[in-house]
Amino acid sequence: MPKYVFVTGGVLSSVGKGVVSASIGRILKARGLRVTAIKVDPYLNVDAGTMSPFAHGEVFVTYDGGETDLDLGHYERFLDVELSRDNNITSGQIYHAVISRERRGEYLGQTVQLIPHVTDEIKDRIRSSSGGADVSVVEIGGTVGDYEQLPFLEAIRQMRIEEGAENTAYIHVALVPKLWSTGELKTKPLQHSVVELRRIGIQPDIIIARSQEPLPDDIRKKVALFANVPFGAIFASYDVDTMYRVPKMLESQGFGEYLTRLLRLDGRQEPRWDEWDAYLSKWDNAVRSVKVVMCGKYVKLRDSYISIVEAVTHAAVHLGVRPIFKWCDSDLVEKEPARIWDYADADALIVLPGFGRRGTEGMIEGVRLAREEGIPFLGICFGMQLAIVEFARNVAGLRGANSEELDPETPHPVVHLAPEQRHVDAYGGTMILGNKEVELVPGTLAHGLYGASTTVERHRHRYEVNLDYLPMLVERGLIVSGWRRDSRKVEIVELRGHPYFVASQFHPEFRSRPTRPAPLFLGLLKAAIEPRK
Ligand code: GLN
């Protein structure tokens, strides 16, 4: 039977609750425990797939094609596991299931209510998604006090009674801000958020204060007193230079010992941090930096590409360098193409995933700059499709070439809607999603980087390279180095005679880990640290 660690957030969002939850998981994993993690999102969308990246950041794609919250990316990277779509529970899924059941007559005679029907569905899902783990970390999205969070808090309140106190822990993460005028640390907002939790019957066992710096003892004492927890149950998650430092930061305050004692999981294996420490020491010793230009249409919110930022970082740190990101807003380049020259000093350039027309001419300029100036280049998904468009226009001379998504009237639809997508009319969860096997062509860069003849990568797209145009592009020097195994689809392309020009239809970023960088990013960064010719 798994034990449950419930993580709630107080005062405001964006205080790094996802990273703290992932870190808690890693601390338990370091003790040899099997850990899984679940994100609960109280919004009514069934999944994150239809939400704007500007509002919620990246859509993280799971191996089984789930379009999930970006926190699942943190969990996968920190725990080094592959999670399923079921690890992201939303209100939309819960209500959808309950209402469908009601229509099927499965509640016949009953009045269907928030308690117990909705809360039962929540508990069932948390339990079934935790199967096989020793500990399941369940992060409740949003902030305590939000109306929409209440059914979830009620469900986890009930779970303590049903599972037993030694099998459940409530951890509350809340901001302790520093007042700009006096420099004082203020605990009152945190106190109020704990009162709010207690009002609905949850007394936190542990408080993690999110602060700019370590908490002095007098502040910890105050928090302990007002939050009604022992002094030893107050920890701080303060600002650090890399998020991968958070597990060790909590560990050094005695967090792991405290939590495992609480859950009666203590006295097992001594925590093992060798792999994690190896990454951190590489990070610490990386002196040189590389400039990586990120070219895309959602750059105003950096979280839109968080897995790509992490994948670049993993690869760079592995090679002993640190990335400095420079963001290229393709919208601005589209309006004023000469601006692309501001990015000519890049050591590497990535053209990012995306949807829809706006800003795409700017992204195509990004491809052109990288190709013509010999800047190491990686195109990801949309970035690959636009690399095909650029090559078709500027190398193969196909004037007006485009993707059907961007110009349905184009004379040369070098990228077009995938045949199996032509009859799709519903919007949510209907793209080509999740794991697909890719065959790597011997003798290519991609084959060398993977060191294997096949690989499995995650997908999220509707459009693909139009095979009618492929012979023409290949004749002009385009190399297809990866093919979808189950159908004839272009997965990776590259160019010869360029330091590194690779683009993939799949998303290599989702499988990157701090301890295991993804091959296509490693190739990019290796080329980036070579002196430019
Ligand atoms: N818009 C493109 C498609 O649907 C690319 C999607 C992406 O970059 N994830 O195929």
Boltz pocket constraint, residues with backbone or C-beta under 6 A from the ligand:
constraints:
  - pocket:
      binder: B
      contacts: [[A, 352], [A, 353], [A, 354], [A, 355], [A, 356], [A, 380], [A, 381], [A, 382], [A, 383], [A, 405], [A, 460], [A, 461], [A, 462], [A, 463], [A, 464]]
      max_distance: 6.0
